[in-house]
Amino acid sequence: MGQNNRIVYSTEHGQLAGSMGEANNHKKSGKDKGTNTSSLTIRSPNKQGVRIRRESKGRGGKCVSVIDGLPLDEKEMKALLKKLKGQLGTGGTVKNACIEIQGEHREKLLPLLEKEGHKARLAGG
């Protein structure tokens, strides 16, 4: 790239102000509100509720059931994980504020979480 070339679009940040006069006018007019990358993030994940989803990517084809959105601290999550593992007879862990249970147990986890007082929903297909 030469010295006169500059980035006008990035997949990470979207339209960048620069050599395109139309982009500058569009940003100045205020028409671009709501497409800012900071507005696309979830502002309060607690309102999304508890979700139970199945994941198998990066795990050698093995499935895990992931529970996320729990309004618990790490100590409480580990206690809940211990109860769930005992009732399902399987392994699991707490990673990134999510509970991972080994195997496809979404249908079984739903009533177990409701019995513990957490309203959960199945996510994905």
Steps between C-alpha positions, in 0.01 A plus 500: 500500500618848424497801727179636343298185569295476818238266637144619440320185619582241763303187586573568866394867512287548188509823301797715597515874452752579234530566133134434418314828530166318505602305811600819678174676413300195605663489844462874552130496411423253779340240274747235618370467858437137591760347267783583737674181614462595866121507463497144358626342822253365752466762769348285773545125455282436808192608300572228245435237765655159550570314175588134447676429172694215342856549374731263317743726314863461600426197713583218260133441416398452863198693622468706816197677640582861592296698752560874484333812636485377859496790748737318736856555616766236440458329838124462453551375143737229623243390761227484232737315267566239768125441545439473125793264446376276780145487363612436141791270579741684275796739512510874456679825578453875541665706223454867410201543736327204327434148621606226257351153547646212299252345258164592347287570810300808400160339550600360840660824618188710442288351784803469729576871469135591553499289818801705620302822435652610166266559208691363202438475126642275233714685247591379154354209309 
